[in-house]
């Protein structure tokens, strides 16, 4: 593995640190459902109570137990065991169709851009970072497609807070996920 401009090449496999979530990661079920299916990652999202009000730092629970605010049985609190509520619970048929269409456009563009970026990184790794070729990202066919994509990005931003996915860190050792989306959204 070579290092170019302080960056290791090629890409790390998701969901490790400094990796790009694959297109199939993004579903209408959102990040909360992913975390319920992969509870080991919940520890990275404890600090973001706005998005995940169900998660608490373990020392917060221990303090509540020691002050008598919670019964001692809650001393066994574990974030991995806490079910997270998804953001989208029910939709009308019309909302579901519209959101599904917007989400599909987002995933198509994301897939295209992700492949372009991965190919770019592969070229850089084989040429020791010496390449004049830049990635070519998705170009929209018309304004309607672009508008639906922007609406899809808004939906995805609600279901998957990218900033938190990049900056989420554990309260224990401060390690971060640093999941990245290095191409235009």
N, C-alpha and C positions, 0 to 999 in steps of 0.2 A: 504494500500500500504506500503510495507516494503522498507527500505533503506539498501542496501548492498554495502559496500565500497564507500559510498557517492553517489551511483546511485539508483534512484527510480525504483522499479519493480512493475508491468509489464511495457510493452512498451506503450508509448504515441501513440494515434491515429494520423496518418498522416492527415493533414499537420501541426500539432502543433509543437512546439519547441521540440528538442531532440527526434524526431520520425524518423522512417525508411520509406522512400518512398516505397510503394508497387510495385510489378512487373508491374502492369498495368499503373503505372505512366510513365514508360519508353516507348515512342513510337518514330517512325521515325520523328514525327513532332517537337520534341525537347522541351527544357525548354521555349523558347520564346512563343510557342503556348500555353503551360500550363499557362504562365503568362498572355497571352491575355485572356484566359478563366477565370482566377482567378486574376483580376487586383489588388486586395488588397495586393498581395505579391510583386508587382513591386517595392515598396518603399525599399525593402531589397537589390535591385540590382542596385541602382542608382550609387554607387561608382565604378561599373565595366564597364566603358565606352568601354573597348576593346570588351566586349561581347554584350553590349547593348548600342550602341552609341546614340540611340534615347532618352534615359532617362537622365534627368538633375536634380540636386538638386533644389528645389523650390527657395532657396535663390539666386542661380545663375541666374534664370530667373528674379527674382525681381530686382537684380542688373542690368541686361541688360535693363530692362524697365526703371529703375530710371536714367540710363545714356543716355537713348534715343536710344540705339542700337536696341531695339524692340519697336514696337508700344504698347500703353497701353492695347490693347485688349488681348495681350499675358500674361497679369498679372494674368489671370485666369488659367494658366498652371497647369495641374494635371497629374502626372505620370500615374495614373490609366487609363487615357483616351488615352494615347499614344500607337498606335499599334506597336508591335515589329515584326521585320522581321525574319522569321525562317531561320536557316542556310542552310537547304536543300530546294531548290525551285523546281528544275527540275532534273530529272535523266533519263538516257537512260533505256530501258527495261532491258538490261544486268546489269547495275549498280543497278537498283532497285531489281532485283532477288538476286544478290550477297549480297547487304546490308540487304535485308529482311531475308535471310538465316543467316547471321552473327548476326543480331539483335535477331532472334528467339533463337539461341544458347545462346546468352547473357541472355535473359529473362528466359530460362529454368534453367541455372546455378544460376542466381540471385534468382529465385523462390525457388530452392532447398536450397541454402545457407540462404536465409531469413527465411524459415521455420525451418531450423536447429537452427539458432540463436534464433528465437522466442521460440522454444521448450526448448532450453537451459535456456533462461531467465525464462520461466514458471517453470521449475524444480527448479531453484534457488529461485524463490519466494515462492514455496511451502516447501522448505527445509531450509528457512532462510539463504540462501547463502552457505549452507554446502552440496556440491556435488562434487564427484570425476569424474563426467561425463562431458566430453568436447563435444562441438558440432562437428558433423561429416559433413564436407563440401563436395561438389561435387567432384567426381573423374572422370577424362576424360577417355573415352573408348579407344581413340587412339590419335595419334599426330595430325591428320587432324582436329579432333574435337577441340583439344586445340588451334590449329592455327586459326581456324575460330572464336573461342571464343575470342582470343586475338585481332583479327581484329575487332570483335564486340565491345570489350571494348574500342578500339581506336575510333570507331564511336560514341559510347555512351559518351565518354569523350568530344567529340566535341559538341555533342547535349546537354549534361547535365554536365556542369563544376562542379564536386563534391566539389572542394575546395570552390567555391563561394557559393554553396548551404549550406555548413557548416558554412561559415564565413560571409555570407551576413548580413549586419546590417543596421538599419535605421539611417539616418543622424540626426534624431530628438532626439531620446532617447537612441540610441546605442543598442537596443535590437536586438538579432540575431535569425536567423532561426534555426541554428544548426541541419539541417537535416543530418542524419548520415547513413553511410553504414559501419557497424562494422565488416564485414566479408570480406574475401579476394575477390578481383576482378580479 
